[in-house]
Amino acid sequence: MISIIVLSVILLDQITKFLALRFLQLNTPVPLIKNFLNLTLVHNRGAAFGFFQNQLYLFVLISFFTIGLILINLKNKTNSIILKISLSLILGGAAGNLIDRLRFGFVIDFLDLRVWPVFNIADSVITIAALILSWELLFNKNAA
């Protein structure tokens, strides 16, 4: 199950980024839902919200370290299923963005809510999984 989740996230992330590269022009918004959602191709050379621009080697190192920690934690047989699912989702998202950094030297972002920095599927999955993980760790005594 873990492998299916991770591979599904990576595949969905990479397919949508491929389509963004193929059909969108850099920094040119395409309205999808008026006044709410644009598709805007951005090359993100930073971390979340564009912080720490042009620190490629640091982000690659942090990604490998994070992926390693998640893989170690996923081997713990006592973890709850919710914990394993959320870690698998984070792993898939981290791997998706790492693939971009290794291929292009930046992360491809394209989902633009206009009031939030442009993001991608991997970012969305990581955020949702982090919320689930936080909930699980805060409110389930048997989570960790």
C-alpha positions in Angstrom: 0.0 0.0 0.0 2.8 2.4 0.9 4.5 1.9 -2.5 1.2 2.5 -4.4 0.5 5.8 -2.5 4.1 7.1 -3.1 4.2 6.1 -6.7 0.7 7.5 -7.4 1.6 10.9 -5.9 4.9 11.0 -7.9 3.1 10.0 -11.1 0.2 12.5 -10.7 2.7 15.3 -9.7 5.1 14.6 -12.7 2.3 14.3 -15.2 0.7 17.6 -14.2 4.1 19.3 -14.3 4.8 17.8 -17.7 1.5 19.2 -18.9 2.2 22.6 -17.3 5.6 22.8 -19.1 4.0 21.7 -22.4 1.0 24.0 -22.5 1.7 27.0 -20.3 4.0 29.9 -20.9 6.3 31.0 -18.1 4.7 33.6 -15.7 1.7 34.0 -18.0 -1.6 33.3 -16.0 -4.3 31.3 -17.7 -7.7 31.8 -15.9 -9.3 28.6 -15.0 -11.9 29.8 -12.5 -12.4 33.5 -12.8 -11.1 35.5 -9.8 -10.1 32.3 -8.1 -7.8 29.9 -9.9 -5.2 30.5 -12.6 -2.7 28.2 -14.1 0.6 30.0 -14.0 3.9 28.3 -14.8 6.6 29.3 -12.4 10.1 28.1 -11.9 10.5 28.0 -8.1 14.2 28.1 -7.2 13.4 28.5 -3.5 11.6 26.6 -0.7 8.0 27.0 0.3 6.7 30.5 -0.6 9.9 31.1 -2.6 12.0 31.5 0.5 15.8 30.9 0.4 16.1 31.3 -3.4 18.9 29.5 -5.3 19.9 27.1 -2.6 19.6 24.0 -4.8 22.3 21.9 -3.1 20.8 22.6 0.4 17.3 21.6 -0.8 18.5 18.4 -2.5 20.4 17.5 0.7 17.4 18.3 2.9 15.1 16.3 0.6 17.3 13.2 0.7 17.6 13.5 4.5 13.9 13.9 4.9 13.1 11.0 2.5 15.6 8.8 4.5 13.9 9.6 7.8 10.5 8.9 6.4 11.6 5.6 5.0 13.1 4.6 8.4 9.8 5.6 10.1 7.7 3.7 7.7 9.4 0.5 8.6 8.1 0.8 12.2 5.4 -1.8 12.4 3.7 -0.2 15.4 2.8 3.0 13.6 -0.9 3.6 12.9 -2.3 3.2 9.4 -3.1 7.0 9.4 0.5 7.8 10.3 1.8 5.5 7.5 -0.5 7.0 4.9 0.4 10.5 5.8 4.1 9.7 5.8 3.7 8.0 2.4 1.9 11.0 1.0 4.7 13.3 2.3 7.3 11.0 0.8 5.6 11.0 -2.6 5.4 14.8 -2.6 9.0 15.3 -1.4 10.2 12.9 -4.1 8.1 14.7 -6.8 9.7 18.0 -6.0 13.2 16.4 -5.6 12.8 15.0 -9.1 12.3 18.6 -10.4 15.3 19.9 -8.6 17.5 17.2 -9.9 16.2 17.5 -13.5 15.8 21.2 -13.8 17.5 22.9 -10.9 14.1 24.3 -9.7 10.6 23.1 -8.9 7.8 23.5 -11.4 4.7 25.3 -9.9 1.5 26.1 -11.7 -1.5 26.2 -9.4 -2.2 29.9 -8.7 -5.0 30.9 -6.3 -4.0 34.6 -6.7 -3.8 35.2 -2.9 -1.2 32.5 -2.3 2.1 31.7 -3.8 2.0 29.4 -6.9 2.2 25.7 -6.0 1.9 22.2 -7.4 0.4 18.8 -6.7 3.3 17.7 -4.6 3.0 20.8 -2.4 -0.7 20.2 -2.0 -0.2 16.6 -1.0 2.5 17.4 1.5 0.4 20.1 3.1 -2.7 17.9 3.4 -0.6 15.0 4.7 1.1 17.3 7.2 -2.2 18.4 8.6 -3.4 14.7 8.9 -0.1 13.8 10.5 -0.4 16.7 13.0 -3.9 15.7 13.9 -2.9 12.1 14.3 0.1 12.9 16.5 -1.9 15.4 18.6 -5.0 13.4 19.2 -4.2 9.7 18.9 -2.3 8.5 21.9 -1.2 5.4 20.0 0.0 7.3 16.8 3.7 7.2 17.4 
